[in-house]
Amino acid sequence: VMVSSGGGYAFVVGAMVFFGSFGVFLKTKRVEQAHVNPLVMQGYMCLGILLSSLLVLTYNTFFFTFWGIIAASIWVPFNILAIVAIRLIGLSVAQGLWSGMTILVSFLWGSTVFASEDKV
């Protein structure tokens, strides 16, 4: 699917809202009182991602790539660590730290390994 730059920025805003708010639910009183294991929370999150991905497949064709498996093998352990970090140091501190590091690491990968040029 070809999307204009404006459409790309709209997707960025959507990603910020949804990815930036996933940890909020971990801090609700009912979840904290239940002492749900981080692996179980990750399982719930993966199920939600699977179901929403199936919805996207209703208007896109399925395309398999091993990059998806590689990305998931990096994302799942990170997200389990994020759940634990939110419980230990709080949502704002944890997300602030990993967001800053994500920007740095993404910039380094993009500028050194993939030699991509910035598009503004």
Sequence and secondary structure as in RCSB ss.txt:
>XXXX:A:sequence
VMVSSGGGYAFVVGAMVFFGSFGVFLKTKRVEQAHVNPLVMQGYMCLGILLSSLLVLTYNTFFFTFWGIIAASIW
VPFNILAIVAIRLIGLSVAQGLWSGMTILVSFLWGSTVFASEDKV
>XXXX:A:secstr
    HHHHHHHHHHHHHHHHTGGGGGGSHHHHHHT  HHHHHHHHHHHHHHHHHHHTTTS     HHHHHHHHHH
HHHHHHHHHHHHHH HHHHHHHHHHHHHHHHHHIIIIIS      
